[in-house]
Amino acid sequence: MELPIEIRDEACSLFHDARLVDVDPVRHAEWIIGRVLERGTMRSVRSLAGFYGEGRLRAFFASEAAARVSPQTRALWRSYFGLEDVACTPRSSLRLSSPFFPG
């Protein structure tokens, strides 16, 4: 199994620390998904989604491997792929039961 041409075209920037011939799309799937989501272009991300499928991307975001991707990148792609509603602003650290909660 070989990575799609769209991902191989960007291999220098995506996998700068590995040789492409050593990258196995099955064994290294989580690593590849994380790299393409974090550093890839729209072209390579679309190719990634077609190559691995929606189910595999959902599994990636539900796993601990998603921590390899920055929080901003996770929020962007979760929203893009419709995986969950992503809040635009951080939640308040105050709780309703907090004595400092105005109300």
C-alpha positions as CSV (number, residue, x, y, z in Angstrom):
1,M,0.0,0.0,0.0
2,E,1.4,3.4,-1.0
3,L,0.4,6.9,0.2
4,P,-1.5,9.0,-2.3
5,I,0.5,11.2,-4.6
6,E,-0.9,14.4,-3.0
7,I,0.7,13.4,0.3
8,R,3.9,12.1,-1.3
9,D,4.3,15.4,-3.1
10,E,4.5,17.2,0.3
11,A,6.7,14.5,1.9
12,C,9.6,16.9,2.4
13,S,7.6,19.2,4.7
14,L,5.4,16.5,6.2
15,F,8.0,13.9,7.0
16,H,11.2,15.8,7.2
17,D,12.5,13.5,9.9
18,A,11.8,10.2,8.2
19,R,12.5,8.6,4.8
20,L,9.3,8.2,2.8
21,V,10.3,4.6,1.9
22,D,10.3,3.7,5.6
23,V,6.8,5.1,6.2
24,D,4.2,2.3,6.2
25,P,0.6,3.7,5.7
26,V,-0.9,0.9,7.8
27,R,1.6,0.6,10.7
28,H,2.2,4.4,10.9
29,A,-1.3,5.5,10.3
30,E,-1.7,7.6,13.4
31,W,1.6,9.3,12.9
32,I,0.8,10.1,9.2
33,I,-2.7,11.4,10.0
34,G,-1.3,13.7,12.7
35,R,1.5,15.0,10.5
36,V,-0.8,15.7,7.5
37,L,-3.5,17.4,9.7
38,E,-0.8,19.5,11.4
39,R,1.4,20.4,8.5
40,G,-0.4,19.5,5.3
41,T,-2.3,21.6,2.8
42,M,-6.0,21.3,2.0
43,R,-5.0,19.1,-1.0
44,S,-3.1,16.6,1.2
45,V,-5.8,16.6,3.9
46,R,-8.5,15.9,1.4
47,S,-6.4,13.1,0.0
48,L,-5.8,11.8,3.6
49,A,-9.6,11.7,4.2
50,G,-10.1,9.8,1.0
51,F,-7.3,7.4,1.7
52,Y,-8.1,6.5,5.3
53,G,-11.8,7.2,5.4
54,E,-14.1,9.0,7.8
55,G,-14.2,6.2,10.2
56,R,-10.4,6.1,10.6
57,L,-10.3,9.9,11.1
58,R,-13.0,9.7,13.8
59,A,-11.0,6.9,15.5
60,F,-7.9,9.2,15.4
61,F,-9.7,12.1,17.1
62,A,-11.2,9.7,19.7
63,S,-7.8,8.2,20.5
64,E,-4.8,9.5,22.5
65,A,-3.0,10.0,19.3
66,A,-5.0,13.2,18.7
67,A,-2.8,14.8,21.4
68,R,0.0,14.9,18.8
69,V,-1.9,17.6,17.0
70,S,-2.1,21.1,18.5
71,P,-5.4,22.1,20.1
72,Q,-6.0,24.7,17.4
73,T,-5.5,22.2,14.7
74,R,-7.7,19.6,16.4
75,A,-10.5,22.1,16.7
76,L,-10.1,23.2,13.1
77,W,-10.3,19.7,11.6
78,R,-13.0,18.4,14.0
79,S,-15.1,21.3,12.8
80,Y,-14.2,20.8,9.1
81,F,-15.0,17.1,9.2
82,G,-18.2,17.8,11.2
83,L,-17.0,15.5,14.1
84,E,-18.3,17.7,16.8
85,D,-19.4,21.3,17.6
86,V,-16.4,23.3,18.5
87,A,-16.8,26.3,20.8
88,C,-15.2,29.5,19.5
89,T,-14.3,30.7,22.9
90,P,-12.9,28.9,25.9
91,R,-15.2,28.0,28.7
92,S,-15.2,30.0,31.9
93,S,-13.3,28.6,34.8
94,L,-16.0,29.8,37.1
95,R,-18.7,27.4,38.2
96,L,-22.2,28.4,39.1
97,S,-21.5,27.2,42.6
98,S,-18.4,29.4,43.0
99,P,-18.7,32.1,45.6
100,F,-17.1,34.5,43.0
101,F,-19.7,33.7,40.3
102,P,-21.7,37.0,39.6
103,G,-25.3,36.4,39.9
